Amino acid sequence: MSVYNKLVRDKILEVIEAKGLSYHAHILEPSELVKAIKAKMIEEATEFYEAQHKEDSVEELADILELIHSAIGVLGVSFEELEATRVYKRKARGGFEKGIYLIDVEDQ
């Protein structure tokens, strides 16, 4: 028996049933779902970090994007609101395109 104890995509149970396997699962309450999405996001970010090939990286980014869409849905935030927050932060602090890697800052 494999134990997962994690959030899975909506059609995974159908895949398991198609293989003739049985499972135990339940539907999470919104407060539980937010926590599970956060944990899954860390899992997917780690997989993105460890990906060696472009295709694998894109797959992991797609999973992260799907989790972002799920998270804003549970939080009751529209994608437009999320995007507006992203744009605001970009204007205030910039993006990450320059690849600046800060080593340290001297104390005054």
N, C-alpha and C positions, 0 to 999 in steps of 0.2 A: 504494500500500500504506500503510495506517495502522498505526503502531506504538504500542502501549499500554504494555507492560511494567508491568502493575499487576494487582492482585487484582480479580476480577470475580465477580458473583453466579453461583451454581451452574448456572443454566439458560441463561446467555448463549451458550454454545457451541451449544446447540440452536437458539437464535434465529439465530445466524450461519449454521448449516447450512440452516435453513429458507429463508434468502435465497439459497441456492446458492453461498455463499462458502466458501473454505477458510481455515484458520487454523493457527497453531502455538501450542501451549499445553502446559503440564505441571503436574503436581500437586506442590505445595510440601510439603517436610518440615515437621514441627511448628515447628522453630526458625525456618525461613524464613517460615512462615505468620504467626507472631507479629509479625515485622518488617513483613510485608506488610499485616497488619491495622492496625498502628500508622500506616503510611503512608496507607492508605486512610481511616483515621479523620481524619487531618489534612486530606485532600482533602475529605471530607464536611463537616467542621467549617468549612472555608473556604467551601464552597457554602452552608452554613447561614448563615454570616456575610453572604454576598453576596445571599441571597434577599431579594426585595423584597415578596413576597406571602405571606400566611398559609399558603396551600396549598403553596407551594414550601418554606417553612420546615418544615412538618409532614413533607413528603416527605424532606427532608434529615435531620430528627430520626429518622425511621423507619429510614433507612440507618444512622445512628449507633447506634441501638438494636440493629439486626441485627448490626453489628460488635461491639458489646459482648457479645451472646450468643455469637458465634463466638469472641471472645477468651477468655471465661471457660471455654468448652469446651476450647480448646487448652491453657489453663493448668491445667485440672483443678479449677476452682473452680465451685461451684454458684451459681445466682442468689441463693439464700438467704444464702450466705456473702457475696456481694457486697453484698446489701441490708443485712446486719448491719454491714458495714464502713461503708456509707453512713450508717446510723442512728447508729453510734458517733461518726463524724466530725461529724454534724449536732448531736448532743448536746454534743460538746466545743467546737465552733466555730460552730455555727449553720448555717443554709442561706444562700440568696441572695435570698430573697423581699423583703427590705427595700430592695434595690437600692443598697447602700452602695458608693460609689466612692471609695476612699482615694487622696488626693492625695499626702500626704507625712506623715512623722513626724519631729519634731525630735529630734536627738541629745541625749543627756544631758550 
